[in-house]
Amino acid sequence: MIFNFFTLFIFLQEVAMADVMRSNGKIFVVVVISLIILFSLFLYLYRIEKKIESIKKNK
């Protein structure tokens, strides 16, 4: 029961923080940075996969 109240409190706090960031226009910065990080992660995984394939092919 206490966990539910704690979760609700954190959720309401995050919503308020998101509203502030949206009103300041900073939410776009957060979205862009998140997309850059995700794109970089996928690119890294793709490159690792290609390296693994080339190592398997050479054996």
C-alpha positions as CSV (number, residue, x, y, z in Angstrom):
1,M,0.0,0.0,0.0
2,I,2.8,2.4,0.9
3,F,4.5,1.5,-2.4
4,N,1.4,2.6,-4.3
5,F,1.4,6.0,-2.6
6,F,5.1,6.4,-3.3
7,T,4.7,5.5,-6.9
8,L,1.7,7.9,-7.3
9,F,3.8,10.7,-5.7
10,I,6.7,10.1,-8.0
11,F,4.3,10.0,-11.1
12,L,2.7,13.3,-10.1
13,Q,6.1,14.9,-9.6
14,E,7.3,13.7,-13.0
15,V,4.2,15.1,-14.7
16,A,4.7,18.4,-13.1
17,M,8.3,18.4,-14.1
18,A,7.3,17.5,-17.7
19,D,4.8,20.4,-17.8
20,V,7.5,22.8,-16.7
21,M,9.9,21.5,-19.3
22,R,7.2,21.7,-22.0
23,S,6.4,25.3,-21.1
24,N,10.0,26.3,-21.2
25,G,10.6,24.5,-24.5
26,K,13.3,22.3,-23.0
27,I,11.4,19.1,-23.6
28,F,12.6,19.2,-27.3
29,V,16.2,19.2,-26.1
30,V,15.5,16.1,-24.0
31,V,13.8,14.4,-26.9
32,V,16.6,15.2,-29.3
33,I,19.3,14.0,-26.8
34,S,17.3,10.8,-26.2
35,L,17.1,10.2,-30.0
36,I,20.8,10.8,-30.4
37,I,21.6,8.3,-27.7
38,L,19.3,5.7,-29.1
39,F,20.6,6.2,-32.7
40,S,24.2,5.9,-31.4
41,L,23.3,2.7,-29.5
42,F,21.7,1.1,-32.6
43,L,24.7,2.2,-34.8
44,Y,27.1,0.7,-32.2
45,L,25.1,-2.6,-32.2
46,Y,25.0,-2.7,-36.0
47,R,28.8,-2.3,-36.2
48,I,29.4,-4.9,-33.6
49,E,27.2,-7.3,-35.5
50,K,29.1,-6.7,-38.8
51,K,32.4,-7.3,-37.0
52,I,31.1,-10.6,-35.5
53,E,29.9,-11.7,-39.0
54,S,33.3,-11.0,-40.5
55,I,35.1,-12.9,-37.7
56,K,32.8,-15.9,-38.2
57,K,33.3,-15.7,-42.0
58,N,37.1,-15.7,-41.6
59,K,37.1,-18.8,-39.4
